[in-house]
Amino acid sequence: MKSSRLVSILLLLQTRGRMTAAQLAEELEVSVRTVYRDVEALGAAGVPLYGDAGHAGGYRLLDGYRTRLTGLTADEAEALFLAGAPGPAAQLGLGSVLAAAQLKVRAALPAELRAHADRISGRFHLDAPGWYADADDAPHLPAVADAVWSSRVLHVLYRRWREPTDVERRLEPYGLVLKAGRWYVVAGPGPRTYRVDQILELTARDEEFTRPGGFDLAAYWAAYQRGFHDRLHRGEAVVRLAPGTTLTGPAGEAVRRDGRTDDDGWTRATVPIESVDHAHAEFLRLGTAIEVLAPDELRSRIARTVAELAQRYGNSRAPGGD
């Protein structure tokens, strides 16, 4: 739309200074002729925009001119207020900062976009933790966040799952990740991943570290999750699924990728499992919609559980019955 393009030209010149018609055309993915027409339209609207000829020429705004337009569309304004999760910000000690920033942005928005922002914040609420997961008690999170920001070394007492459980570690914190309501710090040397709620004691040292050049926190976390799932799902099970039955996660992906339908309409597939114990509990939830064919240990264990349940419910009366 032309109106959106005019705003984009204003914001580009406001943030980058002088730009040629060719540079604007490339940025906006339009022709140079279109840029010329847009510039004329801005001038006719009273925008103090000047063009200089020559090798070092280009368009620029009058010094000191600042547009009050934000350039935000309705969707962008809604996304901005939806992305401002107050819970995590408060945990990091930034709750008041986030509130102040949102207030300033809201005040700068035109009335129509302000209404959009108010509507999105009133109708959507982000709650990251799962239903059956207690919120982590991570009292050292603000200190860890400060060390991430200032590139300061931390000395911590950390509790891990294997013996010895409580160990001392020197951490160079590269970044923080919030996953399903739980905070993780990615720290060197290594780097390695640590749960912030398992930090028992913390001392911030007066020592700076240099973050590795090219380190990408998002890329590291994606690779870490892939490795975690690979380590987690080390076994396999052969199953048959009733029509309409779906599995989730890596097991569901395996069914969609390699599953084949038998003559009776059931789907047969080999799926990854974490362990016999874990698969036993997960597959029992599906009741008669799943049949485990292998491994024998898992099939036999599910059969024993089903037999015990049948005996228990077959030989007992409901409470209050005659």
Backbone torsions as a table, in degrees:
resi	resn	phi	psi	omega
1	MET	NA	144.0	-176.6
2	LYS	-63.5	-41.9	-178.1
3	SER	-61.1	-40.8	178.1
4	SER	-65.1	-38.2	-179.9
5	ARG	-67.5	-37.9	178.2
6	LEU	-63.2	-42.1	177.2
7	VAL	-63.0	-40.2	-179.6
8	SER	-62.6	-40.3	177.5
9	ILE	-61.8	-44.5	178.5
10	LEU	-58.9	-46.8	-177.0
11	LEU	-69.0	-36.5	177.4
12	LEU	-63.2	-46.2	179.6
13	LEU	-68.2	-32.5	-179.9
14	GLN	-69.8	-35.9	-176.1
15	THR	-92.5	-29.9	-175.1
16	ARG	-107.4	-12.2	-177.6
17	GLY	83.9	-138.0	-175.8
18	ARG	-69.9	133.5	176.5
19	MET	-141.2	142.4	178.0
20	THR	-80.5	165.8	177.7
21	ALA	-62.3	-36.7	179.5
22	ALA	-66.0	-41.2	178.4
23	GLN	-64.4	-42.7	178.3
24	LEU	-64.0	-41.4	-179.8
25	ALA	-62.5	-41.5	179.1
26	GLU	-66.1	-41.2	-179.0
27	GLU	-65.4	-39.9	-175.5
28	LEU	-92.1	-6.2	-179.8
29	GLU	59.5	47.9	175.5
30	VAL	-132.5	178.6	178.3
31	SER	-82.3	159.3	176.6
32	VAL	-62.5	-37.1	178.8
33	ARG	-60.4	-38.3	177.7
34	THR	-64.7	-39.2	177.2
35	VAL	-61.4	-42.6	178.7
36	TYR	-57.9	-45.7	-179.7
37	ARG	-64.6	-38.9	-179.9
38	ASP	-66.5	-39.5	179.2
39	VAL	-64.0	-40.9	177.0
40	GLU	-62.0	-39.3	179.7
41	ALA	-65.8	-38.9	178.0
42	LEU	-65.8	-42.0	178.1
43	GLY	-63.0	-41.2	179.3
44	ALA	-64.9	-25.8	179.6
45	ALA	-84.4	-0.6	176.2
46	GLY	95.4	9.5	178.6
47	VAL	-77.0	126.1	-178.4
48	PRO	-74.5	77.2	-176.5
49	LEU	-114.4	131.3	-175.6
50	TYR	-123.1	148.1	176.8
51	GLY	-118.4	132.1	178.2
52	ASP	-111.2	135.6	178.5
53	ALA	-86.5	170.2	176.5
54	GLY	101.4	178.2	-176.3
55	HIS	-61.0	-39.0	-177.9
56	ALA	-98.4	20.3	-175.6
57	GLY	-80.8	-170.6	-178.3
58	GLY	143.1	-178.3	178.8
59	TYR	-96.7	146.2	176.9
60	ARG	-151.9	158.9	175.7
61	LEU	-90.4	151.3	175.9
62	LEU	-55.6	135.7	-178.4
63	ASP	-53.9	132.0	178.6
64	GLY	90.3	-9.0	179.8
65	TYR	-78.1	129.8	176.8
66	ARG	-133.2	123.8	175.6
67	THR	-75.5	144.6	177.1
68	ARG	-88.0	-4.9	177.9
69	LEU	-72.0	138.5	179.3
70	THR	-89.0	-21.4	-175.8
71	GLY	80.4	1.3	-178.9
72	LEU	-77.2	135.0	169.7
73	THR	-84.9	172.8	178.3
74	ALA	-60.4	-44.0	-179.7
75	ASP	-63.0	-39.7	-179.7
76	GLU	-67.3	-39.6	178.1
77	ALA	-64.3	-41.4	178.8
78	GLU	-63.6	-44.4	-179.4
79	ALA	-63.2	-37.5	-179.5
80	LEU	-60.8	-45.6	-177.9
81	PHE	-78.1	-25.7	175.3
82	LEU	-71.7	-35.2	-177.2
83	ALA	-74.7	-18.3	-178.3
84	GLY	-78.6	80.9	-177.9
85	ALA	-77.7	111.5	-174.7
86	PRO	-68.5	-31.6	-178.2
87	GLY	-60.6	-59.2	178.0
88	PRO	-59.0	-37.7	179.4
89	ALA	-63.6	-40.8	178.2
90	ALA	-64.8	-38.9	178.7
91	GLN	-61.8	-33.0	179.5
92	LEU	-83.4	-0.8	-177.6
93	GLY	82.3	17.5	-176.0
94	LEU	-114.9	15.7	-177.1
95	GLY	-58.8	-47.9	-179.7
96	SER	-68.3	-32.9	178.6
97	VAL	-66.2	-43.8	178.7
98	LEU	-63.3	-43.4	-179.2
99	ALA	-62.0	-42.1	-179.9
100	ALA	-66.1	-40.4	179.8
101	ALA	-64.8	-43.6	179.3
102	GLN	-64.6	-36.7	179.0
103	LEU	-63.3	-42.1	-179.7
104	LYS	-66.8	-42.6	179.2
105	VAL	-64.6	-42.3	-179.7
106	ARG	-61.6	-40.6	-179.0
107	ALA	-66.7	-28.4	-178.4
108	ALA	-84.5	-13.0	-177.3
109	LEU	-77.0	144.5	170.5
110	PRO	-60.4	160.0	-173.7
111	ALA	-56.4	-40.6	-177.0
112	GLU	-64.8	-45.1	-179.8
113	LEU	-70.4	-31.4	177.5
114	ARG	-63.6	-37.7	177.4
115	ALA	-65.3	-39.4	176.5
116	HIS	-61.0	-45.9	-177.9
117	ALA	-63.5	-42.2	179.4
118	ASP	-64.1	-38.6	-178.6
119	ARG	-67.1	-42.2	-178.3
120	ILE	-67.6	-39.3	-179.2
121	SER	-72.2	-23.0	179.1
122	GLY	-86.4	-13.5	-175.1
123	ARG	-114.6	-12.4	-179.9
124	PHE	-130.1	136.4	178.9
125	HIS	-135.6	127.9	-179.0
126	LEU	-93.1	123.4	178.8
127	ASP	-129.6	97.0	-169.6
128	ALA	-68.6	-43.3	-174.5
129	PRO	-64.9	153.9	177.0
130	GLY	-75.5	169.5	-177.0
131	TRP	-62.1	-38.6	-172.3
132	TYR	-104.7	20.1	179.0
133	ALA	-113.6	121.3	176.3
134	ASP	-70.2	148.5	177.7
135	ALA	-65.3	136.8	179.8
136	ASP	-69.3	139.8	172.6
137	ASP	-94.7	101.9	-176.2
138	ALA	-122.5	75.5	-175.3
139	PRO	-65.2	-20.2	-177.4
140	HIS	-92.5	5.2	-177.0
141	LEU	-58.9	-47.1	179.3
142	PRO	-59.5	-37.6	179.5
143	ALA	-67.7	-39.1	177.3
144	VAL	-64.8	-43.2	179.0
145	ALA	-61.1	-40.6	178.8
146	ASP	-64.1	-39.5	179.1
147	ALA	-67.8	-35.9	176.2
148	VAL	-62.1	-44.1	-176.6
149	TRP	-69.5	-39.9	-175.3
150	SER	-95.6	1.5	-180.0
151	SER	56.7	49.7	179.2
152	ARG	-106.6	142.9	179.3
153	VAL	-74.3	142.6	176.7
154	LEU	-116.7	143.2	170.0
155	HIS	-112.8	121.9	-173.8
156	VAL	-129.4	155.0	165.6
157	LEU	-103.1	118.2	-169.7
158	TYR	-120.2	137.9	179.2
159	ARG	-102.2	121.6	177.9
160	ARG	-114.8	175.6	-172.7
161	TRP	-82.4	-25.5	-176.7
162	ARG	-102.9	162.6	179.6
163	GLU	-75.6	144.9	-13.5
164	PRO	-68.9	138.2	-172.2
165	THR	-73.0	-41.4	-177.3
166	ASP	-100.0	115.9	-175.8
167	VAL	-129.7	153.8	175.1
168	GLU	-94.5	140.9	-178.6
169	ARG	-140.4	143.0	171.0
170	ARG	-99.6	118.8	-175.0
171	LEU	-114.4	138.4	169.3
172	GLU	-110.5	91.7	-170.4
173	PRO	-72.4	114.9	-179.6
174	TYR	-87.3	-32.1	-176.7
175	GLY	-174.7	164.4	178.7
176	LEU	-115.0	143.4	178.3
177	VAL	-131.0	133.9	174.4
178	LEU	-105.0	116.8	-178.2
179	LYS	-128.3	114.5	177.0
180	ALA	52.7	42.2	176.7
181	GLY	82.9	2.7	-178.6
182	ARG	-118.3	134.2	-178.5
183	TRP	-92.1	136.7	175.9
184	TYR	-126.3	142.9	173.7
185	VAL	-111.7	128.8	175.7
186	VAL	-95.7	119.5	-171.1
187	ALA	-139.8	149.7	173.0
188	GLY	-87.9	170.7	-2.7
189	PRO	-74.2	153.0	179.4
190	GLY	142.8	-79.9	-8.0
191	PRO	-76.3	167.2	176.5
192	ARG	-132.1	166.9	-176.7
193	THR	-112.4	133.9	-178.7
194	TYR	-129.8	141.3	172.9
195	ARG	-78.6	126.8	-176.5
196	VAL	-66.2	-32.7	-178.4
197	ASP	-72.4	-9.5	177.5
198	GLN	-96.8	5.6	173.1
199	ILE	-81.5	114.5	-175.9
200	LEU	-86.2	-39.4	179.2
201	GLU	-138.7	150.3	-177.0
202	LEU	-145.2	135.3	173.7
203	THR	-130.3	123.3	177.1
204	ALA	-85.9	121.3	-178.3
205	ARG	-88.4	154.3	175.8
206	ASP	-86.1	58.1	-176.1
207	GLU	-142.0	125.8	179.2
208	GLU	-93.8	153.7	174.4
209	PHE	-126.4	162.2	179.4
210	THR	-105.0	120.2	178.7
211	ARG	-65.7	135.1	-178.8
212	PRO	-57.3	134.7	178.7
213	GLY	-63.0	134.0	178.6
214	GLY	82.4	1.8	179.5
215	PHE	-66.8	127.7	-178.3
216	ASP	-116.2	109.4	-175.5
217	LEU	-62.2	-44.6	-178.4
218	ALA	-63.9	-42.0	179.9
219	ALA	-66.1	-41.3	178.0
220	TYR	-60.7	-45.2	-176.6
221	TRP	-65.4	-38.8	178.0
222	ALA	-62.6	-43.1	178.7
223	ALA	-67.1	-38.3	179.1
224	TYR	-62.7	-42.3	179.2
225	GLN	-66.1	-40.0	177.6
226	ARG	-61.9	-43.7	178.3
227	GLY	-64.8	-36.4	178.9
228	PHE	-63.0	-46.0	-179.8
229	HIS	-67.2	-35.4	177.7
230	ASP	-64.3	-39.9	178.5
231	ARG	-71.7	-31.8	-175.3
232	LEU	-73.0	-44.6	-175.4
233	HIS	-99.1	83.1	-176.7
234	ARG	-99.3	-10.0	-179.9
235	GLY	-112.2	175.7	178.6
236	GLU	-137.6	153.8	175.1
237	ALA	-138.8	143.8	174.4
238	VAL	-100.2	124.7	-175.2
239	VAL	-132.2	160.8	169.4
240	ARG	-121.1	134.3	-176.5
241	LEU	-117.1	135.6	177.6
242	ALA	-66.1	154.0	178.7
243	PRO	-53.7	133.1	178.8
244	GLY	87.5	-4.9	-179.8
245	THR	-87.7	134.3	-179.2
246	THR	-125.9	148.1	171.6
247	LEU	-107.0	160.2	-178.8
248	THR	-111.0	170.4	174.6
249	GLY	64.8	-151.3	-179.0
250	PRO	-58.9	-34.3	178.1
251	ALA	-63.8	-43.6	178.2
252	GLY	-63.2	-38.9	177.8
253	GLU	-63.1	-39.3	179.7
254	ALA	-64.9	-39.3	179.0
255	VAL	-65.0	-45.3	-179.4
256	ARG	-65.3	-33.7	-176.5
257	ARG	-81.9	-44.4	-170.3
258	ASP	-120.1	-2.9	-176.4
259	GLY	-66.8	146.8	177.0
260	ARG	-130.3	145.1	-175.1
261	THR	-92.7	127.9	176.9
262	ASP	-79.6	173.2	-178.4
263	ASP	-61.5	-28.5	-179.0
264	ASP	-86.1	4.9	178.0
265	GLY	91.3	-7.5	177.4
266	TRP	-79.2	151.1	-179.1
267	THR	-103.8	128.8	179.7
268	ARG	-106.1	134.3	-179.4
269	ALA	-157.0	156.7	171.5
270	THR	-101.0	121.2	-173.8
271	VAL	-121.7	149.7	176.9
272	PRO	-75.5	143.6	175.9
273	ILE	-131.2	152.0	179.3
274	GLU	-74.5	-44.6	-179.8
275	SER	-166.2	168.7	176.7
276	VAL	-64.5	-42.0	179.5
277	ASP	-58.9	-48.2	-177.0
278	HIS	-66.8	-44.5	-179.0
279	ALA	-65.6	-36.3	178.0
280	HIS	-56.4	-47.5	-179.4
281	ALA	-69.1	-41.5	-176.9
282	GLU	-68.3	-44.7	-176.9
283	PHE	-71.7	-31.3	177.6
284	LEU	-62.2	-28.8	-179.6
285	ARG	-63.4	-24.2	-178.0
286	LEU	-85.2	-6.8	176.2
287	GLY	59.9	-130.0	-176.4
288	THR	-83.4	4.6	-179.3
289	ALA	-84.3	-0.7	-179.4
290	ILE	-139.3	145.7	172.5
291	GLU	-129.2	125.6	178.5
292	VAL	-91.2	124.5	179.7
293	LEU	-97.8	-31.7	-179.4
294	ALA	-159.4	153.3	4.0
295	PRO	-76.9	163.0	-177.9
296	ASP	-59.7	-37.0	-179.4
297	GLU	-60.1	-44.4	-179.3
298	LEU	-70.0	-43.3	179.7
299	ARG	-61.2	-44.4	-179.2
300	SER	-65.8	-37.8	-177.7
301	ARG	-68.4	-40.8	177.6
302	ILE	-65.1	-39.6	179.3
303	ALA	-62.3	-41.8	178.3
304	ARG	-63.4	-42.2	-179.7
305	THR	-63.5	-44.3	179.8
306	VAL	-63.1	-40.7	179.1
307	ALA	-64.4	-41.7	178.2
308	GLU	-63.4	-40.9	178.8
309	LEU	-65.5	-41.6	180.0
310	ALA	-63.3	-40.0	179.3
311	GLN	-67.6	-41.9	-178.2
312	ARG	-63.9	-48.3	-177.3
313	TYR	-77.5	-23.1	179.0
314	GLY	-79.2	-25.3	-176.0
315	ASN	-103.3	2.7	-176.6
316	SER	-122.5	151.9	178.2
317	ARG	-97.0	154.5	175.9
318	ALA	-67.9	147.3	179.3
319	PRO	-56.4	132.3	179.0
320	GLY	85.8	-0.6	-179.6
321	GLY	-80.2	166.3	-179.2
322	ASP	-81.4	NA	NA
